[in-house]
Amino acid sequence: REKKEETMMTEVNGERVVLKWCRTCNIYKPPRTAHCSMCGYCVEEFDHHCKVVGACVGKRNYRFFVLFLWETAVLAMWCFCWSCYAVFTNWKEKRYGRDPSLAVLSHAMLLFYSFVVGASLLSFGSYYCFLTCTDQTSKEVLTGRSSRSNPPPSNKLSTWWGKILGPIPPSLIRNKPSGVLLT
């Protein structure tokens, strides 16, 4: 096996960039690509490794992550609204009876839980819509390092539209050969 150079200079969108060699994936990593140690793959426009969905969030599945956040937030808010309706109609019609403690407690817990989850997911969903519109990743924002030297996009709606509703780009990595299981 021949040894590859660790870096390579190339031109991307009229700008000279340095591509680093990934020893694990055996590719030169494009700009804004990071190797995920949990998945074992290089992920283009790497945002983070999400333990909830069990995968990396990056260029090819970003739309599904954002839509997952919004759908789950809407479901939690829907649950909150129906819980409010159930509490108020049951209270108004005096369906709780003489010892309402258990029923009221269960409704109150559901109200609280659905509100907290819904509000959290709405804030995350809004944050990720902002990141999509400004063409950034949470990793770039948190580390303060953006590999883009270009200014943020002027038409934020078209940036969002392209990332969320545009075509899914092809993978740059072929399937890895299956490894040997160690016992």
PyRosetta script that sets phi, psi and omega in degrees:
from pyrosetta import init, pose_from_sequence

init()
pose = pose_from_sequence("REKKEETMMTEVNGERVVLKWCRTCNIYKPPRTAHCSMCGYCVEEFDHHCKVVGACVGKRNYRFFVLFLWETAVLAMWCFCWSCYAVFTNWKEKRYGRDPSLAVLSHAMLLFYSFVVGASLLSFGSYYCFLTCTDQTSKEVLTGRSSRSNPPPSNKLSTWWGKILGPIPPSLIRNKPSGVLLT")
pose.set_psi(1, 129.7)
pose.set_omega(1, 179.8)
pose.set_phi(2, -83.7)
pose.set_psi(2, 147.3)
pose.set_omega(2, -179.0)
pose.set_phi(3, -86.7)
pose.set_psi(3, 130.4)
pose.set_omega(3, 179.5)
pose.set_phi(4, -87.4)
pose.set_psi(4, 153.6)
pose.set_omega(4, 173.7)
pose.set_phi(5, -69.4)
pose.set_psi(5, 149.4)
pose.set_omega(5, -176.3)
pose.set_phi(6, -71.0)
pose.set_psi(6, -29.7)
pose.set_omega(6, -179.8)
pose.set_phi(7, -135.6)
pose.set_psi(7, 160.2)
pose.set_omega(7, 178.1)
pose.set_phi(8, -146.3)
pose.set_psi(8, 135.1)
pose.set_omega(8, 176.4)
pose.set_phi(9, -89.7)
pose.set_psi(9, 137.5)
pose.set_omega(9, 176.7)
pose.set_phi(10, -149.5)
pose.set_psi(10, 174.6)
pose.set_omega(10, 179.8)
pose.set_phi(11, -115.3)
pose.set_psi(11, 126.5)
pose.set_omega(11, 178.7)
pose.set_phi(12, -126.0)
pose.set_psi(12, 120.5)
pose.set_omega(12, -179.1)
pose.set_phi(13, 52.9)
pose.set_psi(13, 41.6)
pose.set_omega(13, 177.9)
pose.set_phi(14, 76.5)
pose.set_psi(14, 10.0)
pose.set_omega(14, -177.5)
pose.set_phi(15, -123.0)
pose.set_psi(15, 135.0)
pose.set_omega(15, 179.1)
pose.set_phi(16, -79.6)
pose.set_psi(16, 127.4)
pose.set_omega(16, 180.0)
pose.set_phi(17, -130.5)
pose.set_psi(17, 157.7)
pose.set_omega(17, 177.3)
pose.set_phi(18, -101.2)
pose.set_psi(18, 124.7)
pose.set_omega(18, 175.6)
pose.set_phi(19, -100.3)
pose.set_psi(19, 131.8)
pose.set_omega(19, -180.0)
pose.set_phi(20, -97.1)
pose.set_psi(20, 146.3)
pose.set_omega(20, 179.4)
pose.set_phi(21, -84.3)
pose.set_psi(21, 129.4)
pose.set_omega(21, 174.6)
pose.set_phi(22, -97.4)
pose.set_psi(22, 117.3)
pose.set_omega(22, -177.7)
pose.set_phi(23, -70.0)
pose.set_psi(23, -28.5)
pose.set_omega(23, -178.0)
pose.set_phi(24, -76.6)
pose.set_psi(24, -47.1)
pose.set_omega(24, -176.5)
pose.set_phi(25, -89.7)
pose.set_psi(25, -11.8)
pose.set_omega(25, -179.0)
pose.set_phi(26, 57.6)
pose.set_psi(26, 47.1)
pose.set_omega(26, 175.2)
pose.set_phi(27, -140.0)
pose.set_psi(27, 159.1)
pose.set_omega(27, 166.6)
pose.set_phi(28, -83.3)
pose.set_psi(28, 123.2)
pose.set_omega(28, -175.8)
pose.set_phi(29, -74.3)
pose.set_psi(29, 126.2)
pose.set_omega(29, 175.1)
pose.set_phi(30, -64.2)
pose.set_psi(30, 165.3)
pose.set_omega(30, 176.7)
pose.set_phi(31, -56.5)
pose.set_psi(31, 146.7)
pose.set_omega(31, 179.2)
pose.set_phi(32, 66.2)
pose.set_psi(32, 25.3)
pose.set_omega(32, 178.7)
pose.set_phi(33, -109.2)
pose.set_psi(33, 139.2)
pose.set_omega(33, 177.3)
pose.set_phi(34, -133.9)
pose.set_psi(34, 151.7)
pose.set_omega(34, 177.7)
pose.set_phi(35, -91.4)
pose.set_psi(35, 126.8)
pose.set_omega(35, 178.4)
pose.set_phi(36, -90.1)
pose.set_psi(36, 119.8)
pose.set_omega(36, -179.5)
pose.set_phi(37, -71.8)
pose.set_psi(37, -23.1)
pose.set_omega(37, -179.7)
pose.set_phi(38, -78.8)
pose.set_psi(38, -39.2)
pose.set_omega(38, -179.2)
pose.set_phi(39, -90.3)
pose.set_psi(39, -28.7)
pose.set_omega(39, -178.2)
pose.set_phi(40, 82.3)
pose.set_psi(40, 20.5)
pose.set_omega(40, -179.9)
pose.set_phi(41, -129.6)
pose.set_psi(41, 156.2)
pose.set_omega(41, 169.4)
pose.set_phi(42, -84.1)
pose.set_psi(42, 134.4)
pose.set_omega(42, -176.7)
pose.set_phi(43, -120.3)
pose.set_psi(43, 120.5)
pose.set_omega(43, 179.4)
pose.set_phi(44, -72.3)
pose.set_psi(44, 138.1)
pose.set_omega(44, -174.6)
pose.set_phi(45, 51.8)
pose.set_psi(45, 49.5)
pose.set_omega(45, -177.5)
pose.set_phi(46, -59.2)
pose.set_psi(46, 125.0)
pose.set_omega(46, 177.1)
pose.set_phi(47, -100.3)
pose.set_psi(47, -60.9)
pose.set_omega(47, 177.1)
pose.set_phi(48, -168.8)
pose.set_psi(48, 166.7)
pose.set_omega(48, 172.4)
pose.set_phi(49, -95.7)
pose.set_psi(49, 118.0)
pose.set_omega(49, -176.1)
pose.set_phi(50, -95.6)
pose.set_psi(50, 116.0)
pose.set_omega(50, 179.7)
pose.set_phi(51, -75.5)
pose.set_psi(51, -20.7)
pose.set_omega(51, 179.2)
pose.set_phi(52, -68.4)
pose.set_psi(52, -46.8)
pose.set_omega(52, 179.7)
pose.set_phi(53, -92.9)
pose.set_psi(53, -9.6)
pose.set_omega(53, 175.6)
pose.set_phi(54, 72.7)
pose.set_psi(54, 32.3)
pose.set_omega(54, -179.5)
pose.set_phi(55, -155.3)
pose.set_psi(55, 167.3)
pose.set_omega(55, 174.8)
pose.set_phi(56, -80.2)
pose.set_psi(56, 145.5)
pose.set_omega(56, 175.0)
pose.set_phi(57, -102.4)
pose.set_psi(57, 120.9)
pose.set_omega(57, -177.7)
pose.set_phi(58, -152.2)
pose.set_psi(58, -159.8)
pose.set_omega(58, -173.2)
pose.set_phi(59, -57.9)
pose.set_psi(59, -41.2)
pose.set_omega(59, -172.3)
pose.set_phi(60, -83.0)
pose.set_psi(60, -20.1)
pose.set_omega(60, -178.9)
pose.set_phi(61, -127.2)
pose.set_psi(61, 14.8)
pose.set_omega(61, -179.3)
pose.set_phi(62, -59.6)
pose.set_psi(62, -42.3)
pose.set_omega(62, -178.9)
pose.set_phi(63, -60.2)
pose.set_psi(63, -39.0)
pose.set_omega(63, -178.1)
pose.set_phi(64, -69.5)
pose.set_psi(64, -35.5)
pose.set_omega(64, 177.9)
pose.set_phi(65, -66.8)
pose.set_psi(65, -46.1)
pose.set_omega(65, -179.9)
pose.set_phi(66, -63.6)
pose.set_psi(66, -43.8)
pose.set_omega(66, 178.3)
pose.set_phi(67, -65.8)
pose.set_psi(67, -35.8)
pose.set_omega(67, 174.9)
pose.set_phi(68, -60.6)
pose.set_psi(68, -44.6)
pose.set_omega(68, 178.6)
pose.set_phi(69, -60.0)
pose.set_psi(69, -47.6)
pose.set_omega(69, -177.3)
pose.set_phi(70, -68.4)
pose.set_psi(70, -41.2)
pose.set_omega(70, 179.4)
pose.set_phi(71, -64.9)
pose.set_psi(71, -40.4)
pose.set_omega(71, 178.8)
pose.set_phi(72, -68.5)
pose.set_psi(72, -36.8)
pose.set_omega(72, 177.0)
pose.set_phi(73, -64.9)
pose.set_psi(73, -43.0)
pose.set_omega(73, 178.5)
pose.set_phi(74, -63.5)
pose.set_psi(74, -41.4)
pose.set_omega(74, 177.7)
pose.set_phi(75, -61.7)
pose.set_psi(75, -42.7)
pose.set_omega(75, 179.3)
pose.set_phi(76, -65.7)
pose.set_psi(76, -40.2)
pose.set_omega(76, 178.3)
pose.set_phi(77, -68.3)
pose.set_psi(77, -36.7)
pose.set_omega(77, 176.0)
pose.set_phi(78, -62.4)
pose.set_psi(78, -42.6)
pose.set_omega(78, 177.3)
pose.set_phi(79, -63.2)
pose.set_psi(79, -39.9)
pose.set_omega(79, 177.9)
pose.set_phi(80, -62.1)
pose.set_psi(80, -46.7)
pose.set_omega(80, -179.3)
pose.set_phi(81, -62.5)
pose.set_psi(81, -44.2)
pose.set_omega(81, 179.6)
pose.set_phi(82, -69.0)
pose.set_psi(82, -31.6)
pose.set_omega(82, 175.6)
pose.set_phi(83, -67.3)
pose.set_psi(83, -41.4)
pose.set_omega(83, 175.8)
pose.set_phi(84, -59.9)
pose.set_psi(84, -45.2)
pose.set_omega(84, 179.1)
pose.set_phi(85, -60.0)
pose.set_psi(85, -44.8)
pose.set_omega(85, -178.9)
pose.set_phi(86, -64.3)
pose.set_psi(86, -42.3)
pose.set_omega(86, -179.6)
pose.set_phi(87, -64.3)
pose.set_psi(87, -48.3)
pose.set_omega(87, -176.3)
pose.set_phi(88, -68.8)
pose.set_psi(88, -40.0)
pose.set_omega(88, 178.9)
pose.set_phi(89, -70.2)
pose.set_psi(89, -39.0)
pose.set_omega(89, 178.5)
pose.set_phi(90, -67.7)
pose.set_psi(90, -37.2)
pose.set_omega(90, 179.5)
pose.set_phi(91, -69.4)
pose.set_psi(91, -42.2)
pose.set_omega(91, -178.5)
pose.set_phi(92, -65.4)
pose.set_psi(92, -40.3)
pose.set_omega(92, -178.4)
pose.set_phi(93, -90.7)
pose.set_psi(93, 6.0)
pose.set_omega(93, 176.8)
pose.set_phi(94, 54.7)
pose.set_psi(94, 45.1)
pose.set_omega(94, 179.0)
pose.set_phi(95, -83.3)
pose.set_psi(95, -9.5)
pose.set_omega(95, -176.8)
pose.set_phi(96, -76.4)
pose.set_psi(96, -18.6)
pose.set_omega(96, 176.8)
pose.set_phi(97, 77.6)
pose.set_psi(97, -159.4)
pose.set_omega(97, -175.1)
pose.set_phi(98, -77.4)
pose.set_psi(98, -32.8)
pose.set_omega(98, -178.8)
pose.set_phi(99, -118.1)
pose.set_psi(99, 82.2)
pose.set_omega(99, -174.0)
pose.set_phi(100, -83.6)
pose.set_psi(100, 2.8)
pose.set_omega(100, -169.1)
pose.set_phi(101, -58.1)
pose.set_psi(101, -47.3)
pose.set_omega(101, -176.6)
pose.set_phi(102, -68.3)
pose.set_psi(102, -44.1)
pose.set_omega(102, 180.0)
pose.set_phi(103, -66.3)
pose.set_psi(103, -44.4)
pose.set_omega(103, 179.5)
pose.set_phi(104, -65.3)
pose.set_psi(104, -41.1)
pose.set_omega(104, 179.1)
pose.set_phi(105, -62.3)
pose.set_psi(105, -43.7)
pose.set_omega(105, -180.0)
pose.set_phi(106, -66.1)
pose.set_psi(106, -40.3)
pose.set_omega(106, 176.7)
pose.set_phi(107, -66.4)
pose.set_psi(107, -40.5)
pose.set_omega(107, 179.6)
pose.set_phi(108, -64.7)
pose.set_psi(108, -40.2)
pose.set_omega(108, 178.1)
pose.set_phi(109, -64.2)
pose.set_psi(109, -42.3)
pose.set_omega(109, 178.3)
pose.set_phi(110, -65.1)
pose.set_psi(110, -40.3)
pose.set_omega(110, 176.8)
pose.set_phi(111, -60.5)
pose.set_psi(111, -49.1)
pose.set_omega(111, -178.4)
pose.set_phi(112, -63.1)
pose.set_psi(112, -49.1)
pose.set_omega(112, -177.5)
pose.set_phi(113, -62.5)
pose.set_psi(113, -46.7)
pose.set_omega(113, -178.7)
pose.set_phi(114, -67.1)
pose.set_psi(114, -33.8)
pose.set_omega(114, 177.3)
pose.set_phi(115, -68.3)
pose.set_psi(115, -45.6)
pose.set_omega(115, -179.3)
pose.set_phi(116, -63.6)
pose.set_psi(116, -46.8)
pose.set_omega(116, 179.9)
pose.set_phi(117, -64.5)
pose.set_psi(117, -45.5)
pose.set_omega(117, -179.6)
pose.set_phi(118, -62.7)
pose.set_psi(118, -45.0)
pose.set_omega(118, 179.8)
pose.set_phi(119, -65.4)
pose.set_psi(119, -40.0)
pose.set_omega(119, 178.2)
pose.set_phi(120, -63.4)
pose.set_psi(120, -47.0)
pose.set_omega(120, -178.7)
pose.set_phi(121, -69.1)
pose.set_psi(121, -33.4)
pose.set_omega(121, 174.9)
pose.set_phi(122, -64.3)
pose.set_psi(122, -39.3)
pose.set_omega(122, 179.0)
pose.set_phi(123, -69.0)
pose.set_psi(123, -42.1)
pose.set_omega(123, 176.1)
pose.set_phi(124, -62.1)
pose.set_psi(124, -44.1)
pose.set_omega(124, 179.5)
pose.set_phi(125, -61.7)
pose.set_psi(125, -40.9)
pose.set_omega(125, 178.0)
pose.set_phi(126, -65.5)
pose.set_psi(126, -41.6)
pose.set_omega(126, 178.7)
pose.set_phi(127, -61.8)
pose.set_psi(127, -44.1)
pose.set_omega(127, -179.7)
pose.set_phi(128, -71.0)
pose.set_psi(128, -29.0)
pose.set_omega(128, 172.4)
pose.set_phi(129, -67.0)
pose.set_psi(129, -39.7)
pose.set_omega(129, 175.6)
pose.set_phi(130, -61.4)
pose.set_psi(130, -46.0)
pose.set_omega(130, 178.7)
pose.set_phi(131, -61.4)
pose.set_psi(131, -39.3)
pose.set_omega(131, 179.0)
pose.set_phi(132, -64.1)
pose.set_psi(132, -44.2)
pose.set_omega(132, -178.6)
pose.set_phi(133, -66.4)
pose.set_psi(133, -31.6)
pose.set_omega(133, -179.1)
pose.set_phi(134, -95.4)
pose.set_psi(134, 4.4)
pose.set_omega(134, 178.0)
pose.set_phi(135, 55.9)
pose.set_psi(135, 51.1)
pose.set_omega(135, 177.9)
pose.set_phi(136, -128.1)
pose.set_psi(136, 166.7)
pose.set_omega(136, 172.1)
pose.set_phi(137, -116.5)
pose.set_psi(137, 160.3)
pose.set_omega(137, 179.2)
pose.set_phi(138, -65.4)
pose.set_psi(138, -31.9)
pose.set_omega(138, 177.4)
pose.set_phi(139, -63.2)
pose.set_psi(139, -42.8)
pose.set_omega(139, 178.8)
pose.set_phi(140, -65.1)
pose.set_psi(140, -38.8)
pose.set_omega(140, -179.9)
pose.set_phi(141, -69.2)
pose.set_psi(141, -45.1)
pose.set_omega(141, -176.9)
pose.set_phi(142, -69.0)
pose.set_psi(142, -36.9)
pose.set_omega(142, -179.9)
pose.set_phi(143, -85.9)
pose.set_psi(143, -14.7)
pose.set_omega(143, -178.9)
pose.set_phi(144, 75.5)
pose.set_psi(144, 9.7)
pose.set_omega(144, -179.9)
pose.set_phi(145, -111.0)
pose.set_psi(145, 120.2)
pose.set_omega(145, 173.9)
pose.set_phi(146, -118.7)
pose.set_psi(146, 127.3)
pose.set_omega(146, -179.4)
pose.set_phi(147, -76.7)
pose.set_psi(147, -6.1)
pose.set_omega(147, 178.1)
pose.set_phi(148, -85.9)
pose.set_psi(148, 128.8)
pose.set_omega(148, 171.3)
pose.set_phi(149, -96.3)
pose.set_psi(149, -7.3)
pose.set_omega(149, 179.6)
pose.set_phi(150, -76.7)
pose.set_psi(150, 153.6)
pose.set_omega(150, 175.9)
pose.set_phi(151, -68.9)
pose.set_psi(151, 163.0)
pose.set_omega(151, 177.5)
pose.set_phi(152, -59.1)
pose.set_psi(152, 153.1)
pose.set_omega(152, -177.7)
pose.set_phi(153, -61.9)
pose.set_psi(153, 143.6)
pose.set_omega(153, -178.1)
pose.set_phi(154, -77.5)
pose.set_psi(154, -37.2)
pose.set_omega(154, -179.6)
pose.set_phi(155, -100.3)
pose.set_psi(155, 89.9)
pose.set_omega(155, -174.1)
pose.set_phi(156, -67.1)
pose.set_psi(156, -32.5)
pose.set_omega(156, 179.7)
pose.set_phi(157, -66.0)
pose.set_psi(157, -41.4)
pose.set_omega(157, 179.3)
pose.set_phi(158, -69.2)
pose.set_psi(158, -31.2)
pose.set_omega(158, 175.4)
pose.set_phi(159, -64.1)
pose.set_psi(159, -46.5)
pose.set_omega(159, 178.6)
pose.set_phi(160, -62.8)
pose.set_psi(160, -45.7)
pose.set_omega(160, -178.4)
pose.set_phi(161, -59.1)
pose.set_psi(161, -43.9)
pose.set_omega(161, -178.9)
pose.set_phi(162, -67.2)
pose.set_psi(162, -38.6)
pose.set_omega(162, -178.6)
pose.set_phi(163, -76.3)
pose.set_psi(163, -39.3)
pose.set_omega(163, -175.0)
pose.set_phi(164, -86.6)
pose.set_psi(164, -40.0)
pose.set_omega(164, -174.2)
pose.set_phi(165, -113.7)
pose.set_psi(165, -2.6)
pose.set_omega(165, -179.5)
pose.set_phi(166, -75.7)
pose.set_psi(166, 178.1)
pose.set_omega(166, 179.6)
pose.set_phi(167, -69.0)
pose.set_psi(167, 150.4)
pose.set_omega(167, 178.3)
pose.set_phi(168, -79.7)
pose.set_psi(168, 123.7)
pose.set_omega(168, -179.1)
pose.set_phi(169, -69.5)
pose.set_psi(169, 153.9)
pose.set_omega(169, -179.5)
pose.set_phi(170, -71.9)
pose.set_psi(170, 156.8)
pose.set_omega(170, 176.9)
pose.set_phi(171, -74.3)
pose.set_psi(171, 144.0)
pose.set_omega(171, 178.0)
pose.set_phi(172, -93.1)
pose.set_psi(172, -7.5)
pose.set_omega(172, -176.6)
pose.set_phi(173, -115.7)
pose.set_psi(173, 128.1)
pose.set_omega(173, 173.9)
pose.set_phi(174, -73.9)
pose.set_psi(174, 161.0)
pose.set_omega(174, 179.0)
pose.set_phi(175, -58.0)
pose.set_psi(175, 137.8)
pose.set_omega(175, 178.3)
pose.set_phi(176, -74.3)
pose.set_psi(176, 145.7)
pose.set_omega(176, 174.3)
pose.set_phi(177, -67.0)
pose.set_psi(177, 147.3)
pose.set_omega(177, -178.9)
pose.set_phi(178, -66.7)
pose.set_psi(178, 137.9)
pose.set_omega(178, -177.7)
pose.set_phi(179, -84.9)
pose.set_psi(179, 173.2)
pose.set_omega(179, 178.4)
pose.set_phi(180, -86.9)
pose.set_psi(180, 130.3)
pose.set_omega(180, 178.1)
pose.set_phi(181, -77.8)
pose.set_psi(181, 130.9)
pose.set_omega(181, 177.9)
pose.set_phi(182, -96.0)
pose.set_psi(182, 135.2)
pose.set_omega(182, 179.5)
pose.set_phi(183, -107.0)
pose.dump_pdb("model.pdb")
